[in-house]
């Protein structure tokens, strides 16, 4: 009886010492091993056929699952996807630009940038994150050059409109002032001589000021009003830039078809363009 009991204990100890872990790879292969360490990015193990041999290291992104000797299973598919998701610690448009455009996860799929939400001719957000003008330009320059060029053209028209308005209004204001002074002095000579003011300027000067003021009012007003088409064209171009950008992103998104292929002991993903 004692011999049988000792034999059972030895068998249990031997089973514990030589129990195997199984590492299932994404390519369908499996490795009988003794897992020594699991880090955030790698898995280290020894082959069961050579426990005294070297320690092997494999990237975590190539492993589907580990089945430990005690029957516990650890699946890395969802974990790897989570670790490659864009960081939400500091949600900025630059993060969207850097992480959504170039993000490639462990299964070879890429994440495209989202659509831009805009209010008339101003960017509002992308992927739920606030977006200012400079961020949008950086986004468009990397993802859709036509949209970038269209927005820059709109800014150019807006700048020209600002210049015209900045010149037209002061000229109009000065012309109005000069014209009022000229008319006020010129009107002095319509009164009978006994009611005229001697300190007023002579009639020729007053007449000249009146004409000069009128000309400046006309020029300034025309230039200021001429800025309106530039503002309208610039605004339409900037709004059209958002439409061009979103159209390009939609085309890129629709051109990507994901095909999941599942096998008996493997899991794969294919991209079709």
Protein Blocks (a to p, Z undefined) as FASTA:
>chain_A
ZZmmmmmmmmmmmmmmmpccddddfkopacddddfbdcfkbccdddfklmmlccddddfk
lpfbdcdfkopacdfklmmmmmmpccfkbgcfklmmmmmmmoccfkopacdddddddehj
acfbeehiacdfklmmmmmmmmommlmmmmmmmmmmmmmmmmmmmmmmmmmmmmmmmmmm
mmmmmmmmmpcfklpcfkbccfklmmmmmmmmmmmmmmmmmmmmmmmmmmmmmmmmmmmm
mmmmmmmmmmmmmmpccdddddfkbccddddZZ
